[in-house]
Amino acid sequence: MKKIAILASGSGSNAEKIIEYFQNSEKAQIVLVASNKKDAYVLERAKKFSVPTFIFNRSDLEDGLLTKMLSSLEVDFVVLAGFLLKIPQGLIKAFPERIVNIHPALLPKYGGKGMYGMHVHQAVKDASDSETGITIHLVNENYDEGKVIFQAGVEVLETDTPEDIANKVHALEHKYFPNVIESLL
């Protein structure tokens, strides 16, 4: 049985879908949800499923405390689900090609520092793109530049607001992210 840890900074709708997906799995289990924000709603979602939680700060991430904790739990795979901090080299080395992220656009478009959530959807709207989507990729030392594992697109209508775009992208995330994670285990 593979052990998965989820890192998240926000509300955690993707984390909840992943927890639900693996709840009765014989292949993997979610052993930890960790957040860099003590008031992130993802922590409440995890508690609802009795998944242990951990709150850490940027220095805990950078000085290796989080890496040590994940190693002590014998975590096999790390999932970033709306996690906004850059992953340090030490964590990447501890989990080579075993950290996956989801990005709310079709990379390489709209990736990089500061491109997350509504910032991405507003950029898609401002560019009048006719398509957007999701990219699931391995994590490396640069924001949104790791090896692409999976992409799925959705049509953007001229009348779509950034909120409409966000809703379409969230539907893709919830549909595909758990399945892709399972395929990587």
C-alpha positions in Angstrom: 0.0 0.0 0.0 1.4 3.3 -1.1 1.3 6.3 1.3 0.4 9.7 -0.1 0.8 13.1 1.5 -1.1 16.1 0.2 0.2 19.6 0.5 -2.3 22.4 0.1 -2.7 26.1 0.9 -6.3 26.8 0.4 -9.9 25.4 0.5 -8.9 21.9 -0.5 -11.6 20.8 -2.9 -9.1 18.8 -4.9 -7.6 17.3 -1.7 -11.1 16.2 -0.7 -11.7 14.5 -4.0 -8.4 12.7 -3.7 -9.1 11.6 -0.1 -12.5 10.3 -1.2 -11.0 8.5 -4.2 -8.5 6.6 -2.1 -10.7 6.1 0.9 -11.3 2.4 0.3 -8.4 1.8 -2.1 -6.2 -1.2 -1.8 -3.5 0.6 -3.8 -2.9 3.8 -1.7 -4.0 5.7 1.4 -3.7 9.4 2.3 -1.6 9.5 5.4 -1.2 13.3 5.8 -2.6 16.6 4.7 -0.1 19.4 5.4 -0.7 23.1 4.9 1.4 26.3 5.3 -1.7 28.2 6.4 -3.2 27.5 9.8 -6.6 28.7 8.7 -6.8 26.8 5.4 -10.1 25.0 4.9 -8.3 22.0 3.6 -7.5 21.1 7.2 -11.2 20.9 8.1 -11.8 18.7 5.0 -9.0 16.4 6.1 -10.4 16.1 9.6 -13.8 15.2 8.2 -12.1 12.0 6.8 -9.9 11.5 9.9 -6.8 12.2 7.9 -4.0 13.6 10.1 -3.0 17.2 9.5 0.2 19.2 9.9 0.7 22.9 9.8 4.1 24.3 8.9 5.7 27.5 7.9 8.1 28.5 5.1 11.2 27.9 7.2 9.9 24.4 8.1 9.7 23.8 4.4 13.1 25.3 3.6 15.1 23.8 6.5 13.9 20.3 5.8 11.5 19.8 8.8 8.6 18.9 6.4 10.9 16.5 4.4 11.9 14.8 7.7 8.3 14.4 8.7 7.2 12.9 5.3 10.2 10.5 5.5 9.3 9.5 9.0 5.8 8.6 7.9 7.3 6.6 5.0 5.4 8.6 2.4 5.8 7.3 -1.1 4.2 10.1 -3.1 3.6 13.8 -2.5 0.6 15.6 -4.1 0.4 19.3 -4.4 -3.2 20.3 -4.5 -3.4 24.1 -4.5 -0.1 24.5 -2.7 1.4 27.9 -3.4 5.0 27.8 -2.0 8.0 26.8 -4.2 9.2 23.3 -3.4 12.8 23.4 -2.1 15.6 21.3 -3.7 15.9 19.1 -0.6 12.3 17.9 -0.8 12.6 17.3 -4.6 15.8 15.2 -3.9 14.0 13.2 -1.2 11.1 12.4 -3.5 12.6 12.3 -7.0 9.8 12.1 -9.6 7.4 11.4 -6.8 5.9 14.9 -6.3 3.0 15.8 -8.6 1.2 19.1 -9.0 -1.9 20.3 -10.8 -2.0 23.6 -12.6 -5.2 25.3 -13.7 -4.1 26.0 -17.3 -2.6 24.2 -20.3 1.1 24.7 -19.6 3.3 26.2 -20.8 0.7 28.9 -21.0 0.0 30.9 -17.8 2.6 29.1 -15.6 5.2 30.4 -13.3 5.4 32.4 -10.1 2.2 34.2 -9.2 0.1 32.3 -11.7 -2.4 30.4 -9.6 -6.2 30.4 -9.1 -8.1 33.4 -10.3 -4.9 35.0 -11.6 -4.7 32.3 -14.3 -8.4 32.4 -15.2 -8.3 36.2 -15.5 -5.2 35.9 -17.8 -7.1 33.4 -20.0 -10.1 35.8 -20.2 -7.8 38.8 -20.9 -6.1 36.9 -23.7 -9.5 35.9 -25.2 -8.3 32.3 -25.4 -10.8 29.8 -26.8 -9.5 26.9 -24.7 -8.0 26.4 -21.3 -7.7 23.4 -19.0 -5.5 21.6 -16.6 -2.0 20.3 -16.5 -0.8 17.6 -14.1 3.0 17.6 -14.0 6.0 16.3 -11.9 7.6 19.0 -9.8 11.1 20.2 -10.3 13.0 23.2 -9.0 11.1 25.7 -11.2 7.5 26.7 -11.0 5.3 24.7 -13.4 8.2 23.4 -15.5 8.3 19.7 -14.5 7.5 16.9 -16.9 3.9 17.1 -18.1 2.0 13.9 -17.2 -1.5 14.8 -18.4 -3.5 17.6 -19.9 -7.2 18.1 -20.5 -8.8 21.1 -22.1 -12.2 22.8 -22.0 -13.8 25.4 -24.3 -13.8 29.0 -23.2 -16.8 31.0 -24.5 -16.6 34.8 -25.2 -19.3 35.2 -22.6 -17.4 33.3 -19.9 -16.3 35.3 -16.8 -13.1 34.3 -14.9 -15.5 32.6 -12.4 -17.1 30.6 -15.2 -13.6 29.6 -16.4 -12.7 28.6 -12.9 -15.8 26.4 -12.5 -15.0 24.6 -15.8 -11.4 24.0 -14.8 -12.4 22.8 -11.3 -14.6 20.2 -12.9 -11.7 18.9 -14.9 -9.4 18.9 -11.8 -12.0 16.9 -9.8 -12.6 14.5 -12.7 -9.0 13.7 -13.6 -6.5 14.4 -10.8 -7.3 11.3 -8.6 -7.1 9.0 -11.6 -3.8 10.4 -12.8 -2.4 10.1 -9.3 -3.4 6.4 -9.1 -1.8 5.8 -12.5 1.5 7.2 -11.2 1.7 5.0 -8.2 
